[in-house]
Amino acid sequence: MEKLKSEITSVVISDATFKKNSPIIHPTFINYFFGNNGTGKSTIAKTIKSGDGVMFKNGDNLNDYEILLYDQNYIDENIKEHDGLPGVFTVNKKNAEIEKEIASLLESEEQSWEKINEATSSIEALENRQNTLEEQIKSKCWEKTKSIRKQFAKTQNGYRSSKKKFIDEVRRHDAKEHDIKQLDTLYSIAYSKSARQYPLFNEIQSIAVLDNISGSGILSKKIVNSADTDLAVFLKQIGATEWARQGHDQFHERTNGRCPYCSQLLNPDFELEFVRSFDDQYESNRHELNEFLKKYRDSANKLFLSLAQKPDPLYPDINMEGYDDKLRLIKSLITSNIDKIQSKIDEPTRVVVLEKIGPLLDELSHLITKFNKSIIENNEIVTSLNQKREECQQKIFEYLANMLKIDIEEFDSANRDINEEIQRKNKVKQAASDNINGFKKKIRQLNKQTVETETAMNNINLMLKSSGLQGFHLIPKQEMSGTLIRNYEIVRNDSGHVAENLSEGERNFIAFLYFLQQVYGNNSTSEEVKKKIIIIDDPVTSMDSGTMFIIGAEIRKLIEICRNNVDNRDSLASGNLIKQIFIFTHNAFFQRDITSLRTKEYQYVSFYLITKHDNCSEIKLCEKINPNCPTQKLNFNPVTNSYTALWREYKETKSCLSLMNIIRRILEYYFLQICGYTGDDIRRRVLIDHRDEFADKDDSTGQYQLVSSMLAHMSAARFGISDDLLFIDDNLDGNVDQYRKSFKLIFKCMGQEQHFNMMVDEA
């Protein structure tokens, strides 16, 4: 369990000998500080009183509290023999009904504060839940979008180092789907350092340009010579008509009248006869065929040159492999078709069919259209680069918003529920705050009607009488205001004159009694009732045991009143007007007296030890781990008696020699002095009557001898431990298992195992 927070939640001490380390304490409701004179107790007390470095709960400040400090300054300022004491205003005890009503209103006010604190704690928990959810959604979205943010890094300028800025920017955009490849293209251009415009590919005007050339019908005709001259008939008979035609066309101008094949002189009229050997239709068809070849070749060359002429520079994102493959295939088909036409020319009677180029050109045209589209997009982006970058960033965040849509919607839904709950809790706080203001108003009215000062004076006189200090008492000073006593005087019982030359103990005791009345009452008729925080600094200086007893009892009562704020079960005092208490002392007897049983109240009680070394003071919170529950902490009192101190040393000692000495002293004190056994009694009961306790153990002989040795070290002639009080500073650790097991066995054999366990726990 954690410590409960009270009115003051933290104190930073940075004055005097605390300057070097400026320790911070987090007090709870009841706080004990023990330290020798000069260690810095008064410095802490004055710091709390001043409010410097002090943090209050609920955002309160020093003005919301009445902090009462009892210390030497308080004594000096108030106990001035001739000046008297200012009257203490308390509710008139005769008006029990009004007092009861005030008490009820104060309780209702406290309950309202509990509602406020509970609502505040709930709001803090809800806000923490909100913060956790926000951190989770930010981390989740950050991690989920990691690859996209990396891929489109330049769109994330300004959002790379802050998850919150990134999420806020995502929220600003509508969730839209986008093609990631298109986004990548847009990004690579818009944010490229080498971005520029590129020329387009030449487009194919007609995919049928080679398949629909006029005159292609000649390819399907058999071209035959129908002339009937002797030469024509002869050439037909030997099947050499076209052969002769080709030879004539190729060589007739260079043979000088000779045959290009046999070199004989030709007849002078050979040329005329040769021409007459071919009819006009044959010649016409041959001419048409040659013209077709020319047109096909020209069209093919024009087309191919256009397609082979690639843009320069080439758009780098285009893969030309498919384009080049298709271009090679088109070139191959064109070449094949030209060869077929040529074979028709060589052999006019042959019928040829050309390969269709259109399908390939159609495929290539689609590819060119795709390439040009990319280039056009690039060119348009380059033309308006800044605009395209904004567009790219916009689309990327729309894409991210779509990616994170479900996650953000789930977070928003949970966040709305939390905000609605926070609003409900704030309404509870406001209603409770309004109630508190109403209670305060009623209390001020009631308090104004019923205050008086006589009761406080009578209480002081009664306590003086009870303490045995009967040589003086308080009376009203002559100055009166209506029915209110404005001041008290300290007078001698025998003479009735103002008491002079009070001893230090008498002055301190009267000052403390007067302080008590101020705790229960007020110094004025002020209508406002503030929450009280009590600080008591070394209250028993120069006092005898009788007055120390009374002061101890009264302080225990104050502690009980403070305790009622968190636990009023079995309370020895009523009310809860003291909201927090701090007690400082250097007196070990007094410390033990006022802390009885408080170490067990871990949640709302704290013990502190103040030490000073090399003029540097330190504060230590006295708590330890519960040996029976390692996750739980316990208080321990830094002041203890000698017997308990021995048990603490027993738990902490690491040396066998030291441990044996401690064991001897514990055995002598408890069994010989307290229980009244003799050494022989103990040895008989442990070593003889309980001999079987050692029989079943593997090391029974060794343990028996060890127990025997421990008992032998006892000396009935030694007087035991004095019951003085010692301060124990707890800094050792370690144990000697075998010695401790054997020591515990002695208590078990003596029927005192419960005492053993109790002392180990207490130590």
LUMROMAR-124873 format. One line per 8 residues: for each residue x, y, z of C-alpha. Coordinates in steps of 0.1 Angstrom, whole numbers, plus 5000, padded with zeros to 4 digits. Each point is the difference from the previous one (the first is absolute). Example, Ala and Ser with C-alpha at 12.3 -4.5 7.8 and 13.67 -1.06 7.14 Angstrom:
BEGIN
5123,4955,5078  5014,5034,4993 .
! end
This chain:
BEGIN
5000,5000,5000  5012,5035,4992  5001,5029,5025  4968,5021,5001  5003,5036,4990  4989,5027,5025  4998,5038,4997  5037,5006,4995 .
5011,4976,4973  5037,5009,4997  5026,5022,5017  5034,5011,4986  5024,5009,5028  5029,5022,4987  5009,5022,5030  5029,4998,5025 .
5018,4966,5001  4976,4986,4973  5013,5023,4973  5024,4975,4985  4975,4973,4991  4966,5018,5003  4980,4968,5010  4964,4996,4991 .
4975,4983,5024  4965,4988,4991  4982,5000,5034  4968,4982,5007  4974,5008,5028  5022,4992,5031  5037,5007,4998  5027,4993,5026 .
5035,5015,4997  5028,4989,5024  5034,5015,5001  5026,5013,5024  5003,5037,5008  5015,5020,4972  4992,4975,4973  4974,5023,4983 .
4966,4992,5015  4990,5037,5006  5011,5008,4964  4975,4975,4987  4972,5012,5023  5006,5037,4990  5000,4991,4963  4966,4983,5003 .
4986,5029,5020  5013,5026,4974  4985,4981,4971  5032,5005,4980  5007,4968,4979  4967,4986,5012  4974,4984,4976  4964,4997,5012 .
4974,4976,4986  4971,5011,4978  5020,5030,4988  4996,5017,5034  5024,5025,5014  5012,5013,5034  4970,5023,5004  4976,4970,5000 .
5015,4987,5032  5007,5009,5036  5034,4987,5007  5009,5000,5037  5036,4995,5011  5010,4993,5035  5037,5007,5005  5024,5022,5020 .
4990,5031,4980  4963,4993,5009  5009,4998,5037  5020,5032,4999  4974,5020,4981  4970,4989,5021  5013,4995,5036  5008,5036,5010 .
4992,5004,5036  4987,5035,5000  4984,5000,4966  4976,4971,5006  4986,4976,4975  4976,5009,4972  4966,4984,5006  4992,4968,4981 .
4965,5000,4984  4981,4967,5002  4964,4990,4993  4979,5005,5031  4997,4966,5016  4966,5011,5015  4986,5002,4965  5002,4962,4993 .
4975,5001,4972  5019,5025,4979  5033,4982,5008  4984,4968,4988  4988,5017,4969  5034,5015,4992  5016,4965,5005  4974,4986,4976 .
5007,5027,4974  5037,4994,5004  4995,4963,4994  4978,5007,4970  5027,5024,4987  5026,4972,5004  4977,4976,4982  4997,5024,4972 .
5037,5004,4999  5003,4962,4998  4976,5001,4970  5022,5026,4984  5032,4981,5007  4984,4968,4988  4987,5017,4968  5034,5016,4996 .
5018,4967,5003  4975,4985,4976  5007,5028,4976  5037,4996,5004  4996,4963,4993  4978,5007,4970  5025,5026,4987  5028,4975,5005 .
4979,4975,4980  4996,5027,4974  5037,5006,4999  5007,4963,4998  4975,4996,4971  5014,5030,4983  5036,4986,5003  4988,4966,4988 .
4982,5014,4970  5029,5022,4991  5025,4971,5003  4977,4976,4981  4993,5025,4971  5037,5009,5000  5011,4964,4997  4972,4990,4976 .
5009,5027,4975  5038,4996,5003  5005,4986,4965  4978,5026,4983  5017,5028,5019  5033,4987,4989  4989,4995,4964  4987,5035,4998 .
5024,5016,5024  5000,5035,4984  4963,5004,5006  5006,4996,5037  5022,5031,5005  4989,5015,5033  4984,4968,5012  5030,4977,5003 .
5010,5007,5036  4966,5004,5017  4974,4973,5001  4974,5025,5012  5005,5024,4971  4998,4970,4976  4967,4987,5015  4986,5036,5000 .
5009,5004,4963  4984,4966,4992  4968,5011,5017  4998,5031,4979  4996,4979,4968  4971,4980,4987  5005,4962,4997  5003,4992,4963 .
5012,4970,4980  5029,5007,4976  5020,4977,4977  5033,4997,5017  5018,4996,4966  4986,5032,4988  5009,5017,5032  5036,4987,4996 .
5002,5014,4965  4986,5033,5010  5025,5001,5030  5030,4990,4980  4994,5029,4975  4988,5027,5024  5029,4995,5024  5027,4991,4975 .
5030,5023,5000  5005,4993,4963  4964,5004,4990  4996,5013,4964  4978,4997,4970  5005,4973,4974  4991,4996,4963  4972,4976,4990 .
5003,4969,4979  4989,5002,4963  4965,4987,4998  4989,4975,4973  4975,5019,4978  4984,4969,4986  5007,4964,5010  4988,4989,4965 .
5025,5021,4982  5019,4970,4986  4971,4976,4998  4978,5023,4978  5026,5013,4974  4982,5004,4966  5009,4976,4973  5005,4970,5022 .
4977,4980,4978  5028,4995,4975  5016,4976,5025  4972,4975,4995  5002,5001,4962  5020,4976,4978  5018,5023,4976  5004,4982,4966 .
5015,5012,4967  4975,4994,4970  5023,5012,4971  5004,4975,4971  5033,5009,4984  5026,4973,4994  5021,5013,5029  4970,5001,5022 .
4989,4965,4991  5036,4988,5005  5003,5016,5034  4967,4986,5011  5010,4965,4989  5032,5001,5021  4983,5019,5028  5024,5028,4999 .
4978,5029,4992  5006,5018,5033  5036,4990,5000  5005,5016,4967  4981,5031,5010  5022,5005,5031  5032,4995,4981  4989,5024,4973 .
4989,5026,5025  5033,4997,5019  5026,4997,4972  4987,5011,4966  5015,5035,5003  5035,4987,5008  5005,4970,4976  5009,5019,4968 .
4977,4979,4979  5011,4967,5015  4979,4974,5019  5008,5005,5037  4999,4962,5005  5019,4986,4970  5017,5031,4988  4990,4995,4963 .
4991,5029,4978  4963,5007,4999  4980,5009,4969  4996,5037,4995  4963,4996,5004  5002,4980,5032  4989,5028,5022  4968,5005,4979 .
4993,4963,4999  5006,4996,5037  4975,5028,5008  4974,4985,4977  5005,4967,5019  4982,5015,5031  4963,5011,4997  4987,5033,5015 .
4980,4984,5028  5030,4981,5013  5020,5031,5000  4972,5019,5017  4997,4974,5027  5037,4999,5006  5001,5038,5002  4971,4999,5025 .
5019,4974,5021  5031,5021,5001  4980,5030,5010  4984,4981,5028  5034,4989,5013  5011,5036,4999  4970,5013,5019  5002,4972,5026 .
5037,5006,5005  4995,5038,5003  4971,4996,5024  5019,4975,5021  5031,5021,5001  4980,5031,5010  4982,4980,5027  5030,4983,5014 .
5022,5031,5000  4972,5018,5020  4998,4971,5025  5037,4995,5003  5005,5036,5007  4997,5000,5038  4995,5032,5021  5032,5016,5011 .
5005,5002,5029  4980,4970,5008  4976,5001,5030  5020,4979,5026  4969,4982,5015  4992,4983,4967  5010,4964,4994  5010,4997,4963 .
5004,4963,5000  4965,4992,4988  5001,5029,4975  5033,4988,4985  4988,4964,4997  4969,5011,4981  5020,5023,4978  5024,4972,4991 .
4970,4977,4992  4984,5026,4978  5033,5006,4981  5003,4962,4995  4965,4998,4986  5005,5030,4977  5033,4984,4987  4982,4967,4994 .
4972,5018,4981  5024,5019,4978  5018,4967,4993  4966,4985,4990  4993,5029,4976  5034,4997,4986  4995,4963,4994  4968,5009,4982 .
5020,5023,4978  5025,4973,4994  4973,4975,4992  4969,5019,4988  4979,4969,4998  5004,4994,5037  4972,5010,5024  5011,5015,5033 .
4982,5010,5032  5016,5026,5022  5000,4997,5039  4977,5024,5017  5019,5028,5018  4969,5016,5015  4996,4979,5032  5036,5006,5010 .
4997,5037,4993  4968,5000,5021  5019,4985,5029  5028,5025,4995  4976,5028,4998  4984,4991,5033  5035,4999,5015  5009,5034,4986 .
4967,5014,5013  5009,4987,5035  5035,5015,4998  4987,5033,4988  4975,5001,5028  5027,4996,5026  5021,5027,4982  4971,5023,4998 .
4993,4995,5037  5036,5007,5008  5000,5031,4978  4969,5014,5016  5014,4994,5035  5033,5017,4990  4980,5029,4986  4983,5006,5034 .
5025,4984,5024  4990,5018,5032  4963,4993,4993  5007,4964,4994  5021,4996,5032  4970,5014,5019  4977,4976,4981  5024,4971,5008 .
5002,5008,5037  4962,5004,5001  4994,4966,4984  5026,4983,5022  4983,5012,5032  4966,4990,4985  5015,4966,4994  5014,4999,5036 .
4966,5012,5014  4983,4972,4982  5026,4975,5013  4995,5012,5036  4963,5006,4998  4988,4971,5021  5027,5005,5027  4992,5037,5003 .
4963,4994,5002  5005,4974,5028  5022,5025,5019  4975,5029,4995  4971,4978,5012  5020,4990,5032  5011,5036,5005  4964,5013,4997 .
4989,4975,5027  5028,5012,5023  4992,5037,4993  4964,4994,5009  5010,4983,5032  5024,5029,5008  4971,5024,4995  4978,4980,5024 .
5028,5001,5026  5005,5037,4995  4963,5005,5007  5004,4980,5032  5029,5022,5010  4981,5032,4992  4970,4988,5020  5022,4990,5029 .
5018,5034,4998  4967,5018,5001  4990,4980,5030  5033,5009,5018  4994,5037,4994  4966,4996,5015  5013,4981,5030  5027,5026,5006 .
4975,5028,4998  4978,4983,5026  5030,4992,5023  5011,5036,4999  4966,5012,5010  4998,4974,5029  5035,5006,5011  4995,5037,5002 .
4970,4996,5023  5015,4977,5026  5038,5007,5005  5014,5008,5035  5033,4999,5017  4993,4989,5035  5000,4962,4992  5035,5001,4988 .
5013,5017,5031  4981,4975,5023  5015,4971,4980  5035,5013,5005  4994,5005,5038  4986,4965,5003  5030,4984,4983  5024,5020,5021 .
4983,4987,5031  5000,4964,4987  5037,5002,4993  5009,5011,5036  5011,5035,4990  4977,5017,5024  5020,5031,5007  4984,5021,4973 .
4970,5002,4977  4984,5021,4973  4975,5028,5006  4983,5025,4977  5020,5031,4994  4983,5032,5010  4993,5010,4963  4966,4986,4991 .
4978,5004,4969  4964,4992,5007  4999,4964,5012  5033,4990,4983  5032,4997,5019  5026,5016,4977  5031,4989,5020  5011,4977,5028 .
5025,5007,5028  5022,4974,5018  4998,5007,5037  5014,4984,5032  4974,4982,5021  5013,5013,5033  5004,5037,4991  4977,5005,4971 .
5027,5020,4983  5013,4994,4965  5024,4970,5001  5036,5009,4995  5032,4980,4996  4983,4969,4987  5023,4971,4996  5008,4988,4965 .
4979,4969,5005  4971,5020,5013  5001,5024,4971  5002,4971,4975  4972,4981,5016  4976,5031,5001  5010,5008,4964  4991,4964,4989 .
4966,5001,5018  4993,5034,4984  5010,4985,4966  4975,4971,5005  4972,5025,5005  5010,5018,4968  4998,4966,4982  4965,4995,5012 .
4989,5036,4996  5010,5032,4983  5019,5032,5007  4972,5022,4988  4963,5001,4993  5007,4996,4963  4970,4984,4983  5022,4979,4978 .
5010,4965,5012  5032,4987,4984  5014,4965,4999  5027,4995,5026  5035,4986,4996  5019,4995,5033  5038,5001,5004  5015,4992,5034 .
5038,5005,5004  5016,4984,5031  4971,5007,5025  5015,4983,5031  5032,5021,5005  5008,5007,5037  4969,4982,5012  4996,4974,5027 .
4984,4966,4996  4966,5012,5012  4997,5028,4974  5015,4977,4974  4973,4975,5007  4973,5026,4995  5015,5014,4969  5004,4965,4986 .
4964,4992,5007  4988,5032,4984  5022,4995,4969  4986,4964,4997  4966,5016,5001  5009,5024,4972  5014,4970,4980  4967,4982,5005 .
4980,5030,4987  5023,5001,4969  4996,4962,4996  4962,5004,4999  5004,5015,4965  5010,4965,4987  4990,4975,5026  4977,5007,5030 .
4996,4965,5012  5007,4996,5037  5008,5037,5001  5009,5015,5034  4990,5035,4990  4972,5016,4980  5000,5023,4971  5025,5004,4971 .
5008,5037,5001  5038,4992,4997  5007,4991,4964  5037,4993,5003  5025,4999,5028  5038,5002,5002  5019,4991,5032  5037,5006,5006 .
5020,4988,5030  5034,4989,5011  4988,4983,5032  4999,4962,4996  4976,4995,5029  4976,5025,4986  5003,4986,4965  4991,4965,5013 .
4971,5014,5020  4982,5017,4972  5007,4974,4973  4986,4970,5018  4985,4976,4974  5003,5026,4972  5026,4980,4981  4973,4976,4988 .
4980,5029,4984  5022,5002,4969  4975,5017,4977  4995,5032,5020  5029,5001,5024  5037,5007,4991  5031,4999,5020  5031,5021,4991 .
5035,5000,5013  5020,5032,4998  5038,4997,5001  5029,5024,4993  5035,4992,4988  5026,5026,4990  4975,5028,5006  4976,4984,4974 .
4966,4988,5013  4982,4971,4985  4964,4986,5004  4993,4963,4998  4966,4985,4997  4999,4971,5025  4984,4971,4981  5010,4965,4992 .
4989,4970,4979  4975,4977,5017  5019,4967,5003  4968,4981,4996  4989,5019,4969  5029,5014,4978  4977,5023,4981  4988,5018,5032 .
5017,5027,5020  4998,5005,5038  5009,5029,5023  5026,4997,5026  5007,5023,5029  5036,5013,5001  4998,5000,5038  4997,4967,5018 .
5009,4983,5033  5032,4980,5006  4983,4966,4998  4983,5008,4967  5034,5015,4988  5016,4966,5007  4975,4983,4978  5007,5025,4973 .
5037,4993,5003  4992,4963,4999  4983,5004,4967  5027,5021,4984  5033,4985,5013  5022,4981,4975  5027,4989,5024  4996,4967,5018 .
5020,5013,5030  4978,5031,5003  4968,4980,4995  5010,4975,5028  5005,5029,5024  4966,5015,4991  4983,4966,5004  5016,4996,5035 .
4987,5034,5011  4965,4993,4987  4998,4966,5017  5013,5015,5033  4975,5029,5000  4969,4982,4988  5003,4965,5015  5020,5008,5032 .
4988,5034,5010  4965,5003,4985  4988,4964,5000  5019,4990,5032  5016,4968,4987  5034,4988,5010  5027,4989,4976  4995,4964,5011 .
4962,5002,4994  5006,5012,4965  5027,4974,4992  4978,4972,5013  4969,5010,4981  5018,5006,4967  5028,4974,4999  4983,4972,5019 .
4962,5004,4999  5001,5010,4963  5029,4979,4989  4978,4985,4972  4998,5035,4984  5035,4993,4987  4996,4963,4991  4984,5004,4966 .
5025,5026,4987  5028,4991,4977  5024,5022,5020  4984,4991,5033  5034,4995,5018  5013,5034,4988  4968,5019,5009  4998,4983,5034 .
5036,5010,5008  4993,5036,4988  4969,5003,5022  5020,4986,5029  5026,5026,4994  4975,5028,5000  4985,4989,5033  5034,4995,5015 .
5008,5037,4993  4972,5011,5023  5010,5012,5034  4973,5001,5027  5023,5022,5021  5000,5027,4974  4975,5028,5005  4979,5006,4968 .
4994,5029,4978  4990,5033,5014  4968,5014,4987  5015,5031,4986  4990,5015,4966  5025,5000,4972  4999,5015,4965  5007,4973,4974 .
5012,5010,4965  4991,4971,4977  5025,4995,4971  5013,4964,5003  4989,4969,4981  5008,4963,4997  4995,4969,5023  5015,4968,5012 .
4974,4973,4993  5011,4971,5022  5004,5022,5031  4966,5015,4995  4983,4966,4995  5015,4987,5031  4991,5031,5020  4964,4998,4989 .
4999,4963,5010  5008,5010,5036  4969,5022,5001  4979,4972,4984  5012,4974,5026  4992,5025,5028  4965,5006,4987  5009,5036,4991 .
4999,4999,4962  4973,5026,4999  5022,5025,5019  5029,4992,4976  4978,5008,4970  4986,5031,5016  5035,5014,5008  5013,4992,4966 .
4971,5018,4984  5002,5030,5022  5038,5003,4995 .
! end
